[in-house]
Amino acid sequence: MSATTGVDQRPYFFWDYDITGDEIRAILRAGEPFDKAWVISRILEHARWDDIWRYLTVADIRSNFENLSFRRPQDRELWAYALSRWANHG
């Protein structure tokens, strides 16, 4: 299944916003820190594993981590743990 739905190419994990995959990538590339953090948080919380890596790199997550906002504290803890493991083991 594709990361997008319908003709508008809106990714399923942005079901409630009128935004395309290209617009998401533009924000990730050159957006304001607040917008970048919002997009990354949204992807990490709602996208399937394979789709996370279609949009993000570990470096993207690491460099924006302090600004990310998770609805559930355990999601922040999980990603913090993953980042620490990846830092220690490449």
MOKA-V653349 format. One record per helix or strand. SS is the DSSP state (2 for helix, 1 for strand). FROM is the first residue (numbers start at 0). TO is the last residue. If there is no record, write none. Layout:
SS:FROM:TO
SS:FROM:TO
This chain:
1:3:4
1:9:10
2:11:13
2:20:29
2:32:45
2:48:54
2:57:66
2:72:88
